[in-house]
Amino acid sequence: MTASAVPAGATDIDPYWLSEVPSEYLGRWNVNAKACTPFDGRQRLVIEPNRLGVGGDLFRISYVGWSQEGGIVISSEYAGTAKPSWKRTDFFRIEKGGQVLLAGAITRPTRRVRCR
């Protein structure tokens, strides 16, 4: 997702809209440090500037915005061909100096740690 994909007046329509995923959210995340080596499991998460990797599935990011709960919201669409297309919206919040990510539903987020 790039700023060039922004429709004219987008920030007037949606004041929470962001042109890209903030850099502190980018990277590889998993449920604990042990699951980072090897980087494996259904709970692994990769956040890139224009796509989201959840488990073994890839999603194209279609929207990034600030959340009123103190994080960001990412909407994305499944990018694979083996399964029917589906969309998802996830909440993310960075904690503990950028080493912990709360991800998933706002009411019950999953804690993940940054993988090196």
Salt bridges, closest charged atoms under 4 A:
ASP40 OD1 - ARG44 NH1 3.68
GLU48 OE1 - ARG51 NE 2.58
ASP57 OD1 - LYS83 NZ 3.11
ASP90 OD2 - ARG88 NE 2.68
GLU95 OE2 - ARG93 NH2 3.25
